[in-house]
Amino acid sequence: MKNLILTTLFLSLYSYSNDINYRVLARSSESDSYKMPAYSPLRGVSPQINYRNAIAFKVPANLSVKHERIIFNTEKKSIPVFKAPSNTFVSDPKIVKDGILFTLNDTSGTKSLLKYLFKTKKVKTILDASEAKLISIFEFHQNKDAIYFRAKNDKESLGIYSLDLKDKSKKIKPLFETGQVVQGKSISYIFGLDMNDQYGVCKVRFTHLSEDAPDLIVRLDLENKVHRIIAADKDFSKKSKIISFRNSAAINDFGSIVYIANEKNKTKVFLNHFEKDNETKEIASTSKGIKSISYFTPDINNNEIIIFRAKDSKDRENLYIADTNVVKKIIRQYQIIRTDRKKKAVLMHRKNTPVFAGNPQINNIGTVVINSYIRHLNSYTNYPEDIQSAIIGIYDAPSLLY
């Protein structure tokens, strides 16, 4: 009875939303599924979207799903791209021009970097990690000339490397690595890397590994190997107001960067304009309306539209969209939506589990994709039943700013 009262309260707070153009792109529960295997909780999964609104995502193993998988969903069909062997797991994928990149891993680290080729519809080994003397491969991206990735080598050093697509020897080249000296300080750690065809961005730590170490946000010119400092914390520069950075940033095709930083009393989202004399502008800040900003990575498209996860003053999880003038919620905890079954569902969460999972993404035509937990509603009692993972696409999201 208590759950029924709470659910009725939620429904009175948020009615079915007609103001956003959205669609449930994939969904799974114990009883049924849509464009993905049944009973496949997508814990921590960050779905990827390309410029054609196709999505790719991993399906983690669980008691019912013995083998991890990569799924590729277009508007018309769902394609099972890869099924991992027993006792192995896959990374979140990356959609590139000619296929889908992902890694195959086991408990000792990365076994190989793989690619599903759109042309042949087959999976190809791009790089054998042990042959390249790598323990683990993390984020990766491909442009017309090379594949770039962050990795740990067999000497336990982290680096950013490139693999020339035309080099049959598959020899990797370091762009920079831990131990390298920048402005008199030795690199101690390289955090999560985001890339496009020409640029990369990452947080870099110096001298030691603890939080009081000097940190920078750095833009990388992958082709010319030129690295530019975007922001420094107070441990690196006494003039800085920034106490610390979140671990990951995002970059668009033109080199503009979005990152999250903690100042003395606030957490803020910043945008660095590459083509506007490297100007940095505050986009959002914790305040009466925004209680806290998520540790998950924000995203930015080529029109400098930004999305990020945050909690509001009532401790509800929301996805926000922003430009240099406006910040707005676009999808929120307890919001009522309709699923592929044309039935109402509420965005909810399990106990001790967030409403959303992984990093949200926005593509260059303004489509947002996010991983969320939902429950279908019984039309007679409004009682939540059958919690599910759902990947939701929000179309023409920038129009919601105005």
N, C-alpha and C positions, 0 to 999 in steps of 0.2 A: 504493500500500500504506500509505503514511504517513497519507493522508486517511482510509482505512478504520479504522486503529488509533485515530485521534483521534475519529472518529465513534462507534466502539464505546465509548470512554471516556466520551463525552458521554452516551450512552444508559445507561451504568451509573450515572452520577451522578443522572440524572433519568428516572424511569420515566414512563409515560403517566399523566397527572394526572386523577383522578376527583373531586378535592375542589373544583373550581371548575365552575360552570355557565356554559359559554362556547359560542360558535358563530362560525365563520368566516362573516362577512356579505358579503364580496366578496373576490375573489382573481383575480390575473392573472399569467401567465407567457408564455414564448415559445410553448408548445405548447397551452395551453388556458386558459380563464378561467371565472369564475363571477360573474354580475351586474355585470360591467364589461368593457371592451374587452380583447382579448388583447394581451400585451406592453405593459403600462402601468405601469412602475415609479412608485410614488407617493412620490418623493423629496420630503421636506419637507412633505408634505400633512398637514393636520390635519382629520380627518373630524369632522363635526358631527352631534350626535344630539339629537332632540327628546323630549318627554315621552311620546311613543307608540313610542319605540324605532326610529323611522325615521331613516335617516342620509343625509347629503348630503356629497359630496366632489368635488374637482376631479381631473381626469386630465391631468397635464402632457403637453406635446408631446415627442416623441422621434423617432428615425429612422424608426420604424414608424407612429407616430400623429402625423399632420401637423397636426391641429387640436386645440387644448385643448378640454376638455368639462367640463360639470357633470353629475353623476349623482345621482339621487335614488332610494334603495332603501328600499322598505317590506318587510315580512315576505313579501308575496306576489309582488312584482315589482320590476324595475329599470327606471327611467324615464330616458332620456337627455334632460335638461332643456334643454341649450344646447350648441351647437357653435360655437366661436369662428371668426371669419374668419381667413384667412391672415395671418401676421405680427402676430397679436395674442395675448394670453394673458389668462386669467381669474384672479381671486383665489380663496382659500378661500371657500366660501359660508357664509351664516348662515341657518338655518331660523327663520322668524318665523311668526306666527299664520296669515297668509293666503298665504304663499309662501316663496320662497327668494331672499335678496338676494345679489348678487355684483357685482364690478366687471369691466369690460372694459378692458384696458390695452394699450399698445404701448410701444416703447422710450423714448418721450418722456414717458410718464406715463399717467394714467387718462383714458380716453375718456368713460366713462359709468358710472353706477350703475344696475344692472338688477335686475328682479325677475321671477321665474317665479311666476305666479299659479296657485294650486291650483284656483281656480274655473274659469278659462278655459283652463288648460293652455297658456298663451302667455307669452312674455317681453315685458315692458314696460320702457321707459326711464323711470327715476325722476328722474334728474338728468343733464344734460349737463355734464361737467366744465368745458369751455371757456366755456360760457355763464355758469357760476357763478364763473368766474375762479379755478378750482382746477387745480393741476398734478397732484396725486396724492391719491386717497382711500384711506385705510387701513381700520382696523376700523370696523364699522358695526353698528347695532342699531335695531330698531323697536319702539315701544310703541303704544298706541291713538291717541296724538296726533301723534307725530312720528318721524322717523328721525334718529338721532344718529350722528355719525361724526368721526373724526380725519382731518385733511387738511392738505396744504401748498397755500397760495394762490399766485397769480402774483407775489407780492412775496417769495416764498421763506420766508414765515412759516408756522409750524405753529399749528393751532388745533383746538379741539373745537367742532363746529357742529351746529345742528339745522335740520331741514327740516319745516315744518308740513305734515301730510298734507292739510289742507283748503285750503292756500294755493296757488291755481292759478298764481300768478306764479312759484312755485318759488324764492322768495328765501330764501337761507340766513342763519341768525343765529348769530353767534359766542357761545359760552358763556365761553370765555377763550382767549387767544392768547399766543404768544411776544411778549416786550416788555412784557407786563403786569407790574405790580409787586405782590408779595406780601410783607408784613412787611419792607418796605424793600429787597427784592431783586427784580431783573428776571428774568422767565422766559426762559431761553435755549433750552430744548428740552422737548417733551412726548413721552414714550415710549408704548409700546403701551397701548391702552385696552380695558378690558373693561366691559361694560354689561349691565344688565337693564332692566326696565320703568321703574324709578325712579332707580336709582343707577348711577354709573360709578366706576371706579378707574383711576388711572394714576400712574406715576412722573414727577415734574416736576423738571427741573434748572434751576439759577439762575446768573446772572452770566456764565458762559462754558460751553464745550462739553466740556472735558476732564474726566477721571474725578475730579479733585480739586475739582470744583465742588460746591456744596451741592445735595443731593437730598432730596426729600420723597416719601412715598407719600400720595396725596390721595384722599379720597372725595368724589364729586360728587353733589349732589342735582340731578338733571337738571331736575326740574319747578320747584323753587324757586331754582335757581342758587346754592345754598349749598355752599361747599367746606370740608371739614374735614380738617385735617392728622392723619394716622394714625400716621406714623413719620417721623423725621428722621435723617439720617446725621451723623457727627461734624463734617463740614464745615459743616453748617447749625447744629448745636447741640453745643457742647463737652461737654454732659452725656451725649450718646448713646454707646453702646458699638458702634454699627453703623458699619463702615468704608464699606460700599457696599451697594446693593440690586441684585438682578437686574432686568432691564429691564421685566418684565411681571408683573402681579398678576392675581388673579381675584376676582370678587364674586358673592354669591348674591342671590336676590330680596329678602332681608331686609336687605341692606347689609353682611353679614359678609364679611371680606376675608381671603384667603390670599396671602402674599408670601414671598419668599426674600431673606435678607440675609446678608452676610458680616461676621462679627466678627473679632477679632484672629487666632484660631487655628481657628475653626469656621465652617461655613456652616449656617444654620438656616432651618427653615420655621416661619413664625409665622401665627397666626390672630387676627384682630381681631374680637371680638364686637360687633356694632352694638347689639344689644338688651340687652347686659349692661354698661351704663355704659362702653362703648367699651374694655373690658378686652382686653388683648393677651396671648396665651399661646403659649409655645414648643410646637410640635407634634413636630418632629423635628430632629436635629442630626447632622452628620458625627461619626463615632465609630468604634469597632472594627468595628461591623456595617455602617455606611454610610460608604464611602470618599469619595464625592463626590455632590453633588446636581446634577442636570442644569440647564442654562440654559433648557430648555423650560419653558413656563408651567405651573404646577400648576393644579388646578381644585377647586371646592368646590360642593356642592349645598345645598339648603335645610335639610337636616338636619345641616349642618356636617361632612359626610364629605368628606375631602380625598384627592386622588390626586396623585402626583408621580413623576417619573422620577429614578432614582439608580443608582449603581454600588455593589456590595457590596465586602467586603474582598478578594475574589478577582478584582476588576475586571470582574465580570459585570454586565450591564445588567438592571435590574429595574423593574417598576412597583409602587409602594407605595401602600397605602391606610391612612388614619389617621383617628382622631377625637381627642378631647382626652385619651384615656387609652392608646390602643394604636396601634402602627405595625406593619404586616405587608406582606410581599411577596405579590402576588397573581398575577403572571405574570413569568417570568424567562427570561433567555438560556439556550439549550439545553433548554428545557422541551419535552416531547413532547406534541403535541396531535393531534386528529383533524380533518381538513378536511371540506368539503362532500362530497368524494368518499369519505368514510368511511375514508380512509387516514391513516396516521401521518405527521406532519411535525414538524420540529424548528425552533424559533425560533433562527435563526442570522443571520449578517450577511455582506455582501461585504467584501472587503479595504478598509479605511479608511472603511467605512460602518457607522453604528450599527445595532443590532438593531431599535430602534424609530425611528419618524419622526414629526415634528410634535408637537403638543400633545395629550395624552390628555384626554378629557372624561368627566364623570359627570353623569347627569341626575337629576332629583328623585325617581325611583323606584329609584335605585340601580344603573342599568345603566352600565357603563363601555365606552367605545369607544376603540380604539387602533390605530394603523397600525404594522405589523410586517413584517419580512422572514422568510420561512419556506422550508424545503425539504422536499418529500415524500421519504420514505425507501423505498428498494427493499426489499421484504419478505424478499428472499433474502440480500442482502449488507449491509443497513443502510447502504448508501453514499448520501450526500446527492446528490440530483440535482435540477436544474431550480429554481433559486432564484426566488422569487416575492414580489410584494407582496401582503399580506393585511390586510384590516380585520377585527379581532376584537372581538366583543361579549362582555362578561362580565356575567352577570345576577345580580341580588341580591348585588352585590359587598359591601355592608356586613356581610352575614352572615359573611363570612370573617374579620372582626375578632375573632370570639368562638368 
